[in-house]
Amino acid sequence: MGFDPTSDYPLGTRRPDLVSTPGGIPLAGLTLEALRSGAFAADEIRATPETLRMQAAVALAAGRTQLAESLERAAELAAVPDELLLEVYTALRPHRSTAAELEEWASGLEALEAAKTAAFVREAAVVYAERGLLVDG
């Protein structure tokens, strides 16, 4: 049975069969008791790219395009290591990076198949340049 973003929302209630952890644990298996017993590690409690894309489809079907775009970027970033995410976040803070450094981050994100996030970084670089928020370099 396929996914319908208009009738399958909320996923956890109407289509829990479509929701699982990165390691494949079904939603029903994510209980406090299972966590306490060591049945899975705490880092399993993360959204998968697939779940985030389905949530983006729900948002888009509801006309919430900005939320859908954010969820699509989140889907791309789900596979990016946390340390790298923190580095990109820090680089995007005002007065932390040059335009060339932000372009390097964008290229690196594209190499990780995070094209929408790379476009977001490039857009930020343009806005930062307009507002004087880049480091001279």
N, C-alpha and C positions, 0 to 999 in steps of 0.2 A: 504494500500500500504506500503510495507516494505522500509527499508532504504538501499540505495546502496551508499557506500562510494566513489565510483568513479564517479557516475553520479549526485549525489545529492549535490555535493559541488559547490558553497558555500551554506550552509544550509539556511542562512537568505534570500537568493534570490530564490533558487530553491525549498526548502522545509520548508518555514516558519511555516507550520503546525506542524512541529516536535519540534519547539523551543518555550519554555515558561519559565516563572520565577518559582522559588521555590513554590510560592503560586498558580501557574496555570494560570497566566495571559499570554495570547498569545503574541507573538512577535509584532503583529500589534497593540496591546494595549499599548505598551511601547513608548509613545510619551512624548515630553516635556510638551505639553499642559495637558496631563493626570496627569503627575507628579505635575505640578503647581496647578491643581484643587484638588489634594489630592486623586485621584483615586487609587493610590498605594503609598506605602512608598519607600523611596530611597533604602532601603535594599532589595527590590524586584529585583533590577537590578543586579542580580547575575546569573552566569551560574549554571545550574542544573547538577547533576551527569550524567544524561542521555545525555545531550547536550555535556558534556565533553567527554563521552565515544564515541559518534558519531564522534566528532572531532578527537579523538585518532584513530578511524577506518579510517578516511580520511588520516591522517598522515601516518599510516601504509600502506595503499594502495598506497601511493605515495613514499614508501620506506624510510620514515623519522622515523626510529625506535626510536631514542632518544626522539624526540618530542612526539611520540605516548606514550612512557613510562611516560614522564612528565605529559601528559594529563590524563593518567590513574591514576597517583598518585593524580592529582588535583581532579579527580572525587571522589576518596576515601575521600579526605579532605574536600569536599564541605559541608559535614554534621558535620564536627568537629568545635566546637566553636572557634571563633577568638582568644579568650584569650589563649586557649590551643595551637593553632597554633603558637602564638607568643612565648609561653614558649618553645615549641620544637625548634623553630627557634633560640632562644637565647641559648638553650642547645647545638645546633649544631655549634655555633661559636667556633673557635679555643680557646683552653685554658679555656673553661667554664665548662667542664664536665669530669667526670671519665668514664672509660669504663663501669662500673657497672651502672652509672646513664643513659648513653645512652641506655644500655640494658633495663632498666626500662621504658624509653620512648618508645622503640620499642615494648615491651610487652604491654604497654598501648595502643599503636596504633593498635596492633593486636586485642585487646579486643574491639576496636571501628570499627572492620572490615576494617582496613587500612593496609592490609598485605604487599602490594607493598611498601608503605611508611615505614613500619617497617623494611623491608629488606633494604631499602635505608639508614635508620638510622644505621642499623647494618654494612652495607658496609662502611659508613662514620667512624664508630668507628674503624674498621680495618685500614683504611687509616690513620686516626688520630694517631693511635698507631704507625704505621710505620714511621710517620713523626714527632713524638714527640709533637703532638698537644693536647694531653689529659692532664687533671689535674691528678697529682699523687694521688692515693687513694687506 
